[in-house]
Amino acid sequence: VAQNHGGVSVFAGVGERTREGNDLIGEMAEAGVLEKTALVFGQMDEQPGTRLRVPLTALTMAEYFRDVQNQDVLLFIDNIFRFTQAGSEVSTLLGRMPSAVGYQPNLADEMGSLQERITSTRGHSITSLQAIYVPADDYTDPAPATTFAHLDATTELSRDIASKGIYPAVDPLSSTSRILDPRYVS
C-alpha cells in the first residue's frame, strides 16, 4: 500500500513481546516502508486496559489517515484475540459477571464497535488484516466466533499442512470469502 499505492499502514501489536516489536521495526525500516507506517504497541506485560486500547488507538489513527489525509490505509492487528482477552481482564477487574466460557458480557459489543469502524468512506478505505488465535482450534469459542462474524474473508493456516512442510500452510477448503460466488467458483 505504501510503496505502490501511496497509502499508509497502521500496525496494532496487542500483547506483543518487546523483541517482536523491535524485529518488526527493523524489518520495516529495511524494506523502506517505516516512514509510511504508524505503530501502536501494548506489550504483553502491560496492564489490560492498555492492551484493550491498542486496536482502538490504531483504528483511530487509520480513520485520521483515511478521513483527514485522504489516504487508503492498511490496518494490521496482531492479535485480535488478545484484544478480547484484555477486555475480559478489564471486565473482571470491574466486577462484571462473566458470560459464555468466562468472557466479558459485552464481548459482542466491544468487538462490533471495533470491527464496524473498519470501512470505506469518501473514496478512501481502511482494509484490515487481523491475526486471530483460535483457542484449542475451537471455532465455536465465543472470542473467534464473534470476530469471524464481522470479517469478509478468512485465511486458515493449517497445522496439518505445515507438518507436511508446505508453506504458507493455507487450507483453501477451510478459508472463506464473502465475495466468492458459487456460480463462478465451485
Buried (B, 14 or more C-beta within 10 A) or exposed (E): BBEEEEBBBBBBBBBBEEEBBEEBBEEBEEEEBBEBBBBBBBBBEBEBEBBBBBBBBBBEBBBBBBBEEEBBBBBBBBBBBBBBBBBBBBBBEEEEEEBEEEBBEBBBEBBBEBBEBBEEEEEBBBBBEBEBBBBEEEEEBBBBBBBEEBBEEBEBBBEEBBEEEEEEBBBEEEBEEEEEEEEEEE
